[in-house]
């Protein structure tokens, strides 16, 4: 009983800390403008109080970007936790099946070629979403051997397909001419252009995917013990695995299609939380959702204040600069404490 109470207190503490970090950086991010607002002014402007200028900056200029940041961070965080559990590998992430390469290929095609009847602002995310989902089904089809989809084959197929698609993206970048800078910038991740029209599309996809993943947390716990044990416990392993892969890909595709490739959110955040909370996905998945949002919100704020003389850094650079060294540190110092069997 003492261990259960201790685990519950730890879980509550993790949620409290992540929500606090999310709230602090949310207000700080909302305060960013040509002349930054104070923390207090930004908070009251969010509630509709203060000067008209402050309210305009917070609610009309910055709020769509902040909401998109929360959606994308939450989606990548929980998708990373699911991928790590499915593959029983702390190195797994939402992009492990080549999904980012697939989305990058669609975006590169949209940025390189034009369609007269479709605006480029819609063409690029639409193609990125389609190619991301198509990549998942291609990888899953290749991995299907005699009606079975072994985890190891799925992983290796994702690496192979991802490498092929990355080569195609490099080829398109090479021949893109004037559009080369647009492709390169897109692959670095960018939240600056997020608007309400994007959020209307992304939010339902995020909510649907996250709901499926959270509701499957018990089955995912069983699958972490191995397919044979999960089958003995009554889990339809093949069905649940496909369901979780589709949900993860849906969330990842929705994120990548509109903001580009943002790495390390789905890799580092679930890994840290797994060390702190343990491997129980019933608590870990919701915590990764909140933690991913908090981490990406912090990175978005840093990208706007770290180098004002050169402007706003692509957020993918910031997540990599923070995530990569810390992940190496975790692997070196805590590799025996991540809860993997």
C-alpha positions in Angstrom: 0.0 0.0 0.0 2.8 2.4 0.8 4.4 1.8 -2.6 1.0 2.5 -4.3 0.5 5.7 -2.3 4.1 6.8 -3.1 3.5 6.1 -6.8 0.3 8.2 -6.8 2.1 11.1 -5.1 4.9 11.0 -7.6 2.4 10.9 -10.5 0.5 13.9 -9.0 3.8 15.8 -8.6 4.8 15.1 -12.2 1.4 16.4 -13.5 1.6 19.5 -11.2 5.1 20.4 -12.3 4.4 19.9 -16.0 1.2 21.9 -15.9 3.1 24.7 -14.0 5.8 24.7 -16.7 3.2 24.8 -19.4 1.3 27.7 -17.8 4.5 29.8 -17.2 5.8 29.4 -20.7 2.4 29.8 -22.2 2.1 33.3 -20.7 5.7 34.1 -21.6 5.1 33.0 -25.2 1.9 35.1 -25.4 3.9 38.2 -24.2 6.3 38.1 -27.2 5.9 41.0 -29.6 8.0 43.8 -31.2 7.9 45.3 -27.7 7.4 42.4 -25.3 4.6 42.6 -22.7 5.1 42.0 -19.1 4.0 38.6 -17.7 1.2 40.3 -15.8 0.0 42.3 -18.8 0.0 39.2 -21.0 -2.0 37.2 -18.4 -4.7 39.8 -18.1 -4.8 40.4 -21.8 -5.5 36.6 -22.2 -8.5 37.1 -20.0 -9.7 40.0 -22.1 -8.5 42.8 -19.7 -6.0 45.6 -20.3 -5.4 47.9 -23.3 -6.8 47.1 -26.7 -3.2 46.8 -28.0 -2.3 44.2 -25.5 -5.4 42.2 -26.1 -4.8 42.3 -29.9 -1.2 41.1 -29.5 -2.1 38.3 -27.1 -5.4 37.1 -28.5 -5.2 37.7 -32.2 -1.5 37.6 -33.0 0.0 35.1 -30.5 -2.8 32.9 -29.3 -3.2 30.8 -32.5 0.5 30.0 -32.5 0.4 29.1 -28.8 -2.6 26.8 -29.3 -0.9 25.1 -32.2 2.2 24.7 -30.1 0.2 22.9 -27.4 -1.6 20.6 -29.9 1.6 19.7 -31.7 3.7 19.2 -28.6 1.0 17.1 -26.9 0.5 15.0 -30.0 4.2 14.3 -30.5 4.7 13.6 -26.8 2.0 10.9 -26.5 2.9 9.4 -29.9 6.5 9.0 -28.8 5.4 7.3 -25.6 3.2 4.9 -27.6 6.0 4.1 -30.1 8.5 3.5 -27.3 6.0 1.1 -25.7 5.1 -0.7 -28.9 8.7 -1.3 -29.9 9.9 -1.7 -26.3 12.7 0.6 -27.2 13.5 3.9 -25.5 15.1 5.1 -28.8 11.8 5.0 -30.6 10.0 8.1 -31.6 7.0 9.2 -33.8 9.4 9.4 -36.7 10.8 5.9 -36.4 8.7 4.4 -39.2 9.8 7.0 -41.7 6.8 9.2 -41.1 8.8 12.5 -41.1 10.5 11.5 -44.3 7.2 10.7 -45.9 5.7 14.1 -44.8 8.9 15.9 -45.9 8.5 14.3 -49.4 5.0 15.5 -49.7 5.9 19.0 -48.5 8.9 19.1 -50.9 6.6 18.1 -53.8 4.1 20.8 -52.8 6.8 23.5 -52.6 8.5 22.5 -55.8 5.5 22.1 -58.0 2.3 24.1 -58.2 -1.3 23.2 -59.0 -3.3 26.1 -60.5 -6.6 25.3 -58.8 -5.1 24.7 -55.3 -3.4 27.4 -53.2 0.2 26.6 -52.3 -0.6 27.2 -48.6 -3.1 24.4 -48.7 -1.2 22.1 -51.2 1.9 21.7 -49.1 0.2 20.5 -45.8 -2.3 18.4 -47.7 0.5 16.5 -49.6 2.5 16.2 -46.4 -0.4 14.6 -44.6 -1.2 12.2 -47.4 2.4 11.1 -47.9 2.9 10.7 -44.2 -0.1 8.4 -43.8 0.8 6.6 -47.1 4.3 5.9 -45.6 2.7 4.2 -42.6 0.6 1.8 -44.8 3.6 1.2 -47.1 5.8 0.2 -44.1 3.0 -1.9 -42.6 2.3 -3.7 -45.9 6.0 -4.5 -46.4 6.2 -5.8 -42.8 3.2 -8.1 -43.2 4.6 -11.6 -43.5 2.1 -14.4 -43.6 -0.6 -12.3 -41.9 1.8 -11.4 -39.1 3.6 -8.1 -38.5 6.7 -8.7 -36.3 7.9 -5.7 -34.4 11.4 -6.1 -35.6 10.4 -6.3 -39.3 8.2 -3.2 -38.8 11.1 -1.3 -37.4 13.6 -2.3 -40.1 11.0 -1.6 -42.8 10.5 1.9 -41.4 14.2 2.6 -41.4 14.6 1.4 -45.0 11.6 3.3 -46.3 12.5 6.4 -44.4 16.0 6.3 -45.9 14.6 6.0 -49.4 12.2 8.8 -48.9 14.9 11.0 -47.4 17.0 10.5 -50.5 14.0 11.6 -52.7 13.6 14.7 -50.5 17.3 15.5 -51.0 16.9 15.0 -54.8 13.9 17.4 -54.9 15.8 19.9 -52.8 18.7 19.7 -55.3 16.5 20.3 -58.3 14.1 22.8 -56.6 15.9 25.9 -57.7 14.3 29.0 -56.1 12.2 26.8 -53.8 15.2 25.2 -52.2 15.2 27.5 -49.2 11.5 26.9 -48.6 12.0 23.1 -48.4 15.0 23.5 -46.1 13.2 25.9 -43.8 10.1 23.6 -43.7 12.2 20.7 -42.6 13.5 22.7 -39.6 10.0 23.2 -38.2 8.1 26.5 -38.0 5.2 27.5 -35.8 5.1 31.2 -36.8 2.5 30.9 -39.5 0.0 28.9 -37.5 -3.5 30.4 -37.8 -7.1 29.6 -36.7 -7.8 27.9 -40.1 -4.9 25.5 -39.4 -6.1 24.8 -35.9 -9.6 23.9 -37.0 -8.1 21.1 -39.1 -5.4 19.9 -36.7 -7.4 19.9 -33.4 -10.0 17.2 -34.3 -7.2 14.9 -35.7 -5.1 15.4 -32.6 -8.1 14.8 -30.2 -9.1 11.7 -32.1 -5.6 10.2 -32.2 -4.8 11.0 -28.6 -8.2 9.6 -27.4 -7.5 6.3 -29.2 -4.0 6.1 -27.7 -5.0 6.9 -24.1 -8.0 4.5 -24.2 -5.6 1.7 -25.3 -3.2 2.2 -22.4 -4.1 -1.1 -20.6 -3.7 -3.2 -23.7 -0.4 -1.4 -24.3 0.8 -2.4 -20.8 0.1 -6.0 -21.7 1.9 -5.8 -25.0 5.0 -4.5 -23.3 5.3 -7.9 -21.7 5.5 -9.5 -25.2 2.9 -10.6 -27.7 2.5 -14.1 -26.2 1.7 -12.7 -22.8 -0.7 -10.1 -24.2 -2.6 -12.8 -26.1 -2.9 -14.9 -22.9 -4.4 -11.8 -21.3 -7.0 -11.5 -24.0 -5.5 -8.6 -26.0 -6.0 -8.7 -29.8 -2.4 -7.8 -30.4 -2.5 -7.4 -34.2 -5.6 -5.2 -34.1 -4.4 -3.1 -31.2 -0.9 -2.6 -32.7 -2.4 -1.4 -36.0 -4.9 0.8 -34.2 -2.1 2.4 -32.2 0.2 2.8 -35.2 -2.6 4.5 -37.2 -3.4 6.8 -34.3 0.2 7.7 -33.8 0.7 8.4 -37.5 -2.5 10.4 -37.6 -1.3 12.7 -34.9 2.2 12.9 -36.3 0.9 13.6 -39.8 -1.4 16.4 -38.6 1.5 18.0 -36.7 4.1 17.7 -39.4 1.8 18.7 -42.2 1.3 22.2 -40.8 4.5 23.0 -38.8 7.2 20.9 -40.5 9.5 18.4 -38.8 10.1 19.0 -35.1 12.4 16.4 -33.6 13.1 15.1 -30.1 9.8 16.0 -28.5 8.5 12.5 -28.9 11.9 11.0 -28.0 13.1 12.9 -25.0 9.8 13.8 -23.1 8.4 10.2 -22.8 11.9 8.9 -21.9 12.3 11.4 -19.1 8.8 10.7 -17.8 9.3 7.0 -17.9 12.3 7.3 -15.7 10.4 9.5 -13.2 7.0 7.7 -13.3 7.8 4.2 -14.3 6.4 2.2 -17.4 2.7 2.2 -16.5 1.1 3.7 -19.6 -2.1 4.5 -17.9 -0.3 7.4 -16.2 2.6 7.8 -18.7 0.5 8.6 -21.8 -1.4 11.5 -20.3 1.8 12.8 -18.7 3.6 12.6 -22.0 0.7 14.6 -23.6 1.1 17.4 -21.1 4.9 17.1 -21.0 5.2 17.3 -24.7 3.1 20.5 -24.8 5.1 22.1 -22.0 8.5 21.2 -23.6 7.5 22.5 -27.1 6.0 25.7 -25.5 9.3 26.3 -23.7 11.3 25.7 -26.9 9.0 28.1 -28.9 9.6 30.8 -26.3 13.4 30.2 -26.4 13.4 30.4 -30.2 12.0 33.9 -30.0 14.4 35.3 -27.3 17.6 33.4 -27.8 19.0 35.5 -30.7 16.9 38.7 -31.3 19.5 40.1 -33.6 18.9 37.4 -36.2 15.2 37.0 -35.6 13.1 33.9 -34.7 15.0 30.6 -34.9 13.2 27.6 -36.5 11.9 25.6 -33.5 13.3 22.3 -34.8 16.8 23.7 -34.2 15.9 24.6 -30.6 14.4 21.2 -29.8 17.4 19.5 -31.2 19.9 21.7 -29.3 18.1 20.9 -26.1 16.9 17.4 -26.7 20.0 15.7 -28.2 22.6 16.5 -25.5 20.1 15.8 -22.7 19.1 12.5 -24.3 22.7 11.4 -24.5 23.1 12.4 -20.8 20.1 10.3 -19.9 21.4 7.3 -21.8 24.8 7.5 -20.1 23.7 8.2 -16.6 20.3 6.5 -16.3 20.3 3.6 -18.8 19.5 1.0 -16.2 16.5 2.9 -14.8 14.2 3.3 -17.8 11.8 0.4 -16.9 12.5 -1.9 -19.9 12.5 -5.6 -19.4 
